């Protein structure tokens, strides 16, 4: 039975994983003789895999398969390696373009937000506007504003949204959790992998039905 090719596989699995880890091309005349081959399609007998590299980083893998044993040779490999080099350049150009466009959008949003907020005196309107603009840029699963109450040593959250649901009355002890880290350190905090690195900054809840994968916080004097 053919495996579902839409599945997401670990980089520790199969020939593609090996090429991604090593950064080296791989020509396998008969995949049935390679113990690392993962039979996504039992009809495949020959596989040619070439990494897409840019400045020492592997961006992806070009993978050619054939039902014939020995279908590819070194000439095929050299040609596909040239294709991979051109693909890497195209991907890098696309990434740089996307970054430039995102930066323009961020600057436009900041200018627009500054104009709107400077004319507002109602905190609720300010929070709503801030959430609206931030959502345009990042589409966050959760967003909140924490205000410090130094007298009572707590952080109040007058505006909090998780999975598009408004949450009221939240409060934490000053210094606890990721918000506490940002407040006490007075520094921005960006965690690309909350499960892996959140505990280093005091994250207490790293599981649940709506697990947050990344987290970003910024202090306001």
C-alpha positions, 0 to 999 in steps of 0.5 A: 500500500502506498504511503500518504505523501502529504504526511510530514516526516521527521528529518531523521527518517529516510533518504531525504532526511539523510541528505538534509542532515549531511548536505551531500547528494545521494544516488541510490541505484536500488532503494531496496538495498538501502536500509534507510529507505522509507517506502513511500511508494513501493514502485520506486527502485532508483532514487536521486537526491540532491540538497538545495544549499545556500551559504552552507545551509540546506534549504531543501532537497530535490528528489527524483524517483524511478521504477527502474533499477539504475535509472540515474547515473552521475551525469544525471546527478551533476545536472540536478546539482546545477538545477539545485544551485539555481533553485537555491538562488531563486528561493533566496531571492524570493525570501529577500523580496518577502522580507522587504515587503513585510518590512514595508508593511510593518513600517506602514502599520507603525505609522498608521498605528501611531497616528490612530493611537495619538488621537485616542484617550480611551484605553479599550479603544487603544487596545482594540486598535493595537490588536487589530494592527498586530493581527494584520502583521502576525495573525497571532493565536493569542494577544494580551496587554499586561499592566504592572501594579507595583503596589500589589506586585501583580500584573493585570491583563485588561485586554486578552484574546486567545483563539479569537475569544476575549478573556477577562479578569486575568491576573498574575504575580509580578515576576512569574511567567514570560510576561514577568520575565519581560517586565523585570528584564525590561527587554524584548523576548522572542521564542521561536519554539515555546515548548523547547525554550519557554522554561528558560524564561519561566513559562509554566504552561507548555501543553493543552488543546491550543498549544502556542508554538511561538511567543513574543513580548515587548516591554513598554516603559 
